[in-house]
Amino acid sequence: MALHNTSELNAQPTSAVESDVLNINAQTYVFPEVTRDPQAVYRTIHDQLVLDGNSQHNLATFCTTWIETEVKQLMDESADKNMIDKDEYPHTAAIEERCIHMLADLWNSPEAASTMGCSTTGSSEAAMLGGLALKWNWRKRQRAQGKPIDSPNLVMGPVQVCWHKFCRYFDVEIREVPMEGDRLLLTPDEVLKRCDENTIGAVVTLGVTFTLQFEPVHAISMALDKLQAEKGLDIPIHVDGASGAFLAPFLQPDLIWDFRLPRVKSINASGHKFGLAPLGVGWALWREKPDLPEELIFDVNYLGGNMPTFALNFSRPGGEIICQYYNFLRLGKQGYREIQAECSAIGKYLAGKIAALGPFEIVYDGTGGIPGLCWKLKDPASSPFTLYNAADRLRERGWLVPAYSMPPNREDLVIQRILIRHGFTREMAEELLRELERTIEHLQNPLDRPPRFDAASASHNHSGR
């Protein structure tokens, strides 16, 4: 049989295809020797994938799990488009550029028509690009003043792991403010304690992974204004808006967190979270042209035309960016506002109902941050079960509701979290409440109660960005 003769492969009788399905060892780690029928291979893989969890019941992830039929069609039609090849795919490149300017407008850039920005494979890459720009601009300032450049540091609160990666990969001292008592977020005072002439910037998170709350960008900016006036230290802010940058403009339009603050030099966001795009797209934008050092932009001409590029990746798919543009055109501010408001309302509703169940105390009730909620046990010491037990029982019933401990210095605090995304309906919320009630009843029954276990044995329950 010829290697590329798919017509002969497809011509196999059904019985042969079924037989081939049975003969394929999809668990193999050895590269196969022979060509197989495409439908047989598809069916083998398909039958494995259906055993994955139901993404609609995954309340741990921040990422999009529901998309419209038209988005699926556009993804199909864009499977061959390489985002980096702007000469071959100029219309895809133009769509990326339009998205950047739309976001600049949404985030109140003073130069929305000429804003510097780029798409990325996700918010983590975009965050690292923002961090690199901060480091290079700091080095320029230090050199201009004849000062050393060997000890950069970056101030931040309890952050997602991408910032730990950035500091380790790019040799920057991380000054992460630990949680203390009831303070679970970054505050102006804690930022000021850690800033010096080697501080390349402060990262303020608009939607903390652990509690879903927004950190006070405006208050931190004003504190840094005062610091500059008193000590001459000019500390820029990078806003990690992985989730919040697609929420605050619609849910809290009067909240000052974006480029309206001159000290905010860059923002990263995840298009595939509350931007509602399919998995695989993030955004990085800079307030003004000097905020993105020219030295970090590369020009390449070996794809057919001269193109500037600033990214950690090179070749990558264009479909997610095209679908982001579809969402912008399809929904507009009105559509995003309605979707995010409904998600927020469901989160607040669940917070009230879960608080009334008895064992739980709400830590975040869905007000003023990411749509969702999180809670802790009222009295962990005397509770017949832990939140890890509850998470495992819910997982057995098809729901992924993570339980995890807080970062330093609040490792003693264990919480459980629910994220509400587009596609999670009020009917599903009621179904979840019924399952949570049954879970509590099951775990409180001495005959059914599982052994208590701690964070070390339950680390698989935590889900990040």
C-alpha positions in Angstrom: 0.0 0.0 0.0 1.4 3.4 -1.0 2.3 5.6 2.0 0.1 8.6 0.9 -2.7 6.7 -0.8 -5.4 7.7 1.6 -8.1 6.7 -0.9 -7.0 3.1 -0.5 -6.9 3.4 3.3 -10.4 4.8 3.3 -11.6 2.1 1.0 -11.1 -0.6 3.6 -14.3 -2.4 4.6 -15.9 -1.6 8.0 -14.9 -5.0 9.4 -11.2 -4.3 8.6 -11.4 -0.9 10.2 -13.0 -2.3 13.3 -10.3 -5.0 13.4 -7.6 -2.3 13.0 -9.1 -0.4 16.0 -8.7 -3.5 18.1 -5.1 -4.0 17.0 -3.8 -0.5 17.6 -2.0 -0.1 20.8 -2.6 3.5 21.6 -0.5 3.3 24.8 2.6 2.5 22.9 5.8 4.5 23.4 7.5 3.0 20.4 7.3 4.8 17.0 4.9 2.7 14.8 6.3 0.7 11.8 3.3 0.7 9.6 0.6 3.0 8.1 -2.9 2.6 9.4 -6.4 3.5 8.5 -7.2 7.1 9.5 -10.7 6.3 10.8 -9.3 3.5 12.9 -6.6 5.7 14.4 -9.2 8.5 14.9 -11.6 6.2 16.7 -8.8 4.8 18.9 -7.8 8.2 20.1 -11.4 9.5 20.3 -12.4 6.7 22.6 -9.5 7.6 24.9 -10.4 11.2 25.0 -14.0 10.7 26.0 -12.7 9.4 29.3 -11.4 12.8 30.1 -13.3 15.0 32.6 -16.3 17.1 31.5 -14.8 20.6 30.9 -18.1 22.2 31.8 -17.8 20.7 35.3 -14.2 21.8 35.7 -14.6 24.7 38.1 -10.8 24.9 38.8 -9.7 26.3 35.4 -9.7 29.9 34.5 -9.8 28.9 30.8 -12.5 29.0 28.2 -14.5 25.7 28.0 -17.4 26.8 25.9 -17.2 28.3 22.4 -19.8 29.0 19.7 -20.1 27.0 16.5 -18.8 29.9 14.4 -15.6 29.9 16.5 -15.1 26.2 15.8 -15.5 26.9 12.1 -13.0 29.7 12.1 -10.6 27.5 14.0 -11.0 24.8 11.4 -10.4 27.3 8.6 -7.4 28.8 10.3 -5.5 25.5 11.1 -2.8 26.3 8.5 -2.2 29.9 9.4 1.1 30.7 11.0 0.8 33.9 13.1 4.5 34.8 12.6 4.3 34.7 8.8 2.8 38.1 8.3 3.9 38.4 4.7 2.0 35.2 3.7 -1.0 35.9 5.9 -1.4 39.7 5.8 -5.1 39.6 6.8 -4.4 37.5 9.8 -1.6 40.0 10.8 -4.1 42.9 10.3 -6.6 41.2 12.6 -3.9 40.8 15.3 -3.1 44.5 14.9 -6.8 45.5 15.2 -7.1 43.4 18.4 -4.2 45.3 19.9 -5.7 48.7 19.2 -9.1 47.6 20.4 -7.5 46.5 23.7 -5.6 49.7 23.9 -8.8 51.6 23.6 -10.5 49.3 26.2 -7.6 49.8 28.6 -7.6 53.6 28.1 -4.2 53.9 26.4 -3.2 57.6 25.7 -2.0 56.4 22.3 -4.6 53.8 21.4 -4.0 54.3 17.6 -0.3 53.6 17.9 0.0 51.4 21.0 2.9 48.9 21.1 1.6 45.4 21.8 1.6 41.8 20.6 -0.3 38.6 20.9 1.3 35.7 22.7 0.5 32.0 23.3 -1.0 32.9 26.7 -0.9 35.3 29.6 2.2 33.7 31.1 4.3 34.5 28.0 2.8 38.0 28.0 3.8 38.5 31.6 7.3 37.5 30.9 7.5 40.0 28.0 6.3 42.7 30.4 8.9 41.7 32.9 11.7 41.8 30.3 10.7 45.3 29.3 10.8 46.4 32.9 14.3 44.9 33.3 15.8 46.4 30.2 14.4 49.9 30.9 15.8 49.7 34.5 19.2 48.7 33.1 19.1 51.8 30.8 18.3 54.1 33.7 21.1 52.5 35.9 23.7 52.8 33.2 22.8 56.4 32.4 23.5 57.2 36.1 26.6 55.1 36.2 25.1 52.6 38.7 25.5 48.8 38.7 23.0 46.5 36.9 23.8 43.2 38.6 21.0 43.1 41.3 17.6 43.8 39.8 14.5 42.9 41.9 10.8 42.8 41.3 8.1 43.4 43.9 4.9 41.5 43.9 2.2 39.9 46.0 1.0 36.3 46.0 1.4 35.5 42.3 0.9 32.8 39.8 3.9 30.6 39.0 4.8 32.4 35.8 6.3 35.2 37.8 8.5 32.8 39.7 9.6 31.4 36.4 10.3 34.9 35.1 12.5 35.8 38.0 14.4 32.5 37.9 14.8 32.4 34.1 15.9 36.0 33.7 17.9 36.4 36.9 15.8 38.8 38.9 15.4 38.8 42.6 11.8 38.0 43.5 10.4 40.1 46.4 7.1 38.4 46.9 5.1 39.8 49.8 3.9 36.9 51.9 0.3 36.6 53.2 0.1 37.6 56.9 -3.0 37.0 59.0 -6.1 38.4 57.3 -4.0 40.2 54.6 -4.1 38.0 51.6 -3.3 40.6 48.9 -0.5 43.1 48.0 -0.9 46.5 49.8 0.7 49.9 49.3 2.7 49.7 52.6 4.1 46.3 51.7 5.2 47.5 48.3 7.0 50.5 49.7 8.9 48.4 52.3 10.6 46.4 49.5 11.4 49.1 46.9 14.9 50.4 46.3 17.0 51.7 43.4 17.4 48.1 42.1 13.6 47.6 41.8 12.7 47.2 38.2 9.0 47.4 38.9 6.0 46.3 40.9 3.6 43.6 39.7 0.0 44.2 40.8 -2.4 41.4 40.1 -6.0 42.1 38.9 -7.4 38.8 40.0 -5.2 36.8 42.4 -5.1 33.1 41.5 -5.6 32.0 45.1 -8.6 34.2 46.2 -9.8 35.7 42.9 -9.6 39.2 44.4 -8.3 42.4 42.6 -5.2 44.0 44.2 -5.5 47.8 44.6 -3.6 49.1 41.6 -4.7 52.7 42.1 -3.7 52.9 45.7 -0.3 51.3 45.0 0.3 53.7 42.2 -0.5 56.7 44.5 1.9 55.3 47.1 4.6 55.0 44.5 4.0 58.6 43.4 4.6 59.7 47.0 7.7 57.6 47.2 9.1 59.2 44.0 8.3 62.7 45.4 10.1 61.9 48.7 13.0 59.7 47.6 13.3 60.1 43.8 12.6 56.4 43.2 10.6 56.0 40.0 9.0 52.5 40.2 6.9 51.5 37.2 3.9 49.2 37.6 3.1 46.1 35.5 -0.5 45.0 35.8 -1.0 41.2 35.6 -4.5 41.3 34.2 -4.6 37.7 33.2 -8.3 37.5 34.1 -9.2 41.0 35.4 -8.2 42.9 32.3 -11.2 41.3 30.5 -13.5 41.8 33.5 -12.9 45.2 35.1 -13.8 47.2 32.0 -17.2 45.6 31.9 -18.0 44.9 35.5 -16.3 47.9 37.2 -15.8 50.6 34.5 -15.1 53.3 37.1 -12.3 51.2 38.7 -8.9 53.0 38.0 -6.4 50.3 37.3 -5.2 50.7 33.6 -3.3 53.1 31.4 -5.3 56.0 33.0 -2.5 55.7 35.6 0.7 57.0 34.1 2.7 54.7 36.4 1.1 51.6 34.7 3.6 50.9 31.9 2.4 47.5 30.7 -0.5 45.1 31.0 -0.8 41.4 30.2 -4.0 39.5 29.7 -5.2 36.1 28.7 -7.6 36.0 25.7 -8.4 32.4 26.5 -9.7 33.1 30.0 -12.4 35.8 30.4 -11.5 37.1 26.9 -13.6 34.1 25.8 -11.2 33.0 23.0 -10.2 29.3 22.5 -7.1 28.1 24.3 -3.8 29.5 23.1 -3.8 33.4 23.1 -2.6 36.1 25.4 -1.9 39.8 25.0 0.9 42.2 26.1 0.5 46.0 25.7 2.6 48.9 26.7 1.4 52.4 27.6 3.7 54.3 25.3 6.4 53.5 22.7 9.4 54.1 25.0 8.0 51.6 27.5 8.9 48.8 25.2 12.7 48.9 24.6 13.6 48.9 20.9 16.4 46.4 21.7 13.8 43.7 22.5 12.2 43.9 19.0 13.7 41.7 16.3 13.4 42.2 12.5 13.3 39.1 10.4 13.0 38.8 6.6 13.3 35.1 5.8 9.6 34.5 5.6 9.1 36.8 2.6 9.1 40.3 4.0 10.7 42.3 6.8 8.7 41.9 10.0 9.3 43.1 13.6 8.7 40.5 16.3 8.8 40.5 20.0 7.8 37.1 21.6 9.4 34.1 23.3 7.9 31.9 20.7 8.2 32.1 16.9 5.8 30.0 14.8 2.4 29.6 16.4 -1.2 29.2 15.3 -3.3 32.2 14.2 -6.7 30.7 14.7 -7.1 31.8 18.4 -6.3 35.4 17.5 -8.8 35.3 14.6 -11.4 34.0 17.1 -10.5 36.6 19.6 -11.3 39.2 16.9 -14.6 37.4 16.2 -15.6 37.7 19.9 -14.7 41.4 19.9 -16.9 42.0 16.8 -19.6 39.6 17.8 -20.1 40.7 21.4 -18.9 44.2 21.7 -18.9 45.9 25.1 -22.6 45.1 25.5 -22.1 41.3 25.0 -19.0 41.1 27.2 -20.8 43.1 29.9 -23.9 40.8 29.9 -21.8 37.6 29.9 -19.4 38.7 32.7 -22.3 40.2 34.8 -24.2 36.9 34.6 -21.1 34.9 35.6 -20.6 37.3 38.5 -24.2 37.0 39.6 -24.0 33.2 39.7 -20.8 33.4 41.8 -22.5 35.7 44.3 -25.6 33.4 44.4 -23.5 30.3 45.1 -21.6 32.2 47.8 -24.8 32.9 49.7 -26.1 29.3 49.3 -22.8 27.6 50.3 -22.4 29.9 53.3 -25.9 28.7 54.4 -24.8 25.0 54.3 -23.2 25.3 57.7 -19.6 24.1 57.7 -18.1 26.8 55.5 -17.0 30.4 55.9 -16.8 32.4 52.7 -13.4 34.0 52.1 -14.4 35.8 48.8 -18.1 36.1 47.8 -17.7 37.1 44.2 -17.8 40.9 44.8 -15.2 43.2 43.2 -13.0 40.5 41.6 -13.2 37.5 39.3 -16.6 35.8 39.0 -16.5 32.9 41.5 -16.0 32.4 45.2 -13.8 30.6 47.7 -14.4 29.4 51.2 -12.7 27.7 54.2 -13.9 25.5 57.0 -15.3 27.4 60.0 -13.6 25.1 62.4 -11.0 22.8 60.7 -9.9 21.2 63.9 -13.3 19.8 64.9 -14.6 19.2 61.4 -15.1 15.5 60.6 -13.7 16.1 57.1 -11.2 18.3 55.3 -11.7 20.4 52.2 -9.4 17.9 50.5 -12.0 15.2 51.3 -14.7 17.3 49.9 -12.8 18.0 46.7 -12.1 14.3 46.2 -15.7 13.3 46.8 -16.9 16.0 44.3 -14.3 14.7 41.8 -15.8 11.2 42.1 -19.1 12.8 41.2 -17.7 14.5 38.1 -17.0 18.0 39.6 -13.6 19.5 39.8 -13.6 22.0 42.7 -10.0 22.4 43.9 -8.9 22.6 47.5 -5.4 24.0 48.2 -3.3 25.7 50.9 -2.3 29.3 50.7 1.3 30.5 49.9 3.7 31.7 52.6 3.1 32.7 55.4 -0.5 31.3 55.4 0.1 27.6 54.5 -2.1 26.8 57.4 -5.1 28.2 55.6 -6.8 25.8 53.2 -9.5 27.0 50.9 -11.8 25.6 48.2 -12.5 27.6 45.1 -15.1 27.8 42.3 -14.6 29.8 39.1 -17.7 30.8 37.1 -17.0 31.0 33.3 -19.2 31.6 30.2 -21.2 28.4 29.7 -21.8 27.7 33.4 -25.5 28.1 33.8 -27.8 28.7 36.8 -29.1 25.1 36.3 -25.6 23.8 36.6 -25.1 25.9 39.8 -28.2 24.3 41.3 -27.0 20.8 40.3 -23.6 21.6 42.0 -25.3 22.8 45.2 -27.3 19.5 45.4 -24.1 17.5 44.9 -22.2 19.6 47.6 -25.1 19.0 50.0 -24.8 15.2 49.3 -21.1 15.4 49.8 -21.4 17.1 53.2 -23.9 14.5 54.3 -21.7 11.7 53.1 -18.6 13.0 54.8 -20.4 13.6 58.1 -21.6 10.0 58.2 -19.2 8.0 60.4 -19.8 4.9 58.3 -18.9 6.7 55.0 -16.3 9.1 56.3 -12.9 8.7 54.5 -9.5 9.2 56.4 -8.6 12.8 56.8 -5.6 13.9 54.7 -3.5 17.0 54.4 -2.1 19.2 51.7 0.8 17.0 50.9 -1.4 14.2 49.8 -3.9 16.4 48.0 -1.6 18.7 45.9 -3.2 17.4 42.7 -6.3 19.4 43.5 -4.8 22.8 42.9 -5.2 24.3 39.4 -3.5 27.6 38.4 -3.3 29.6 35.3 
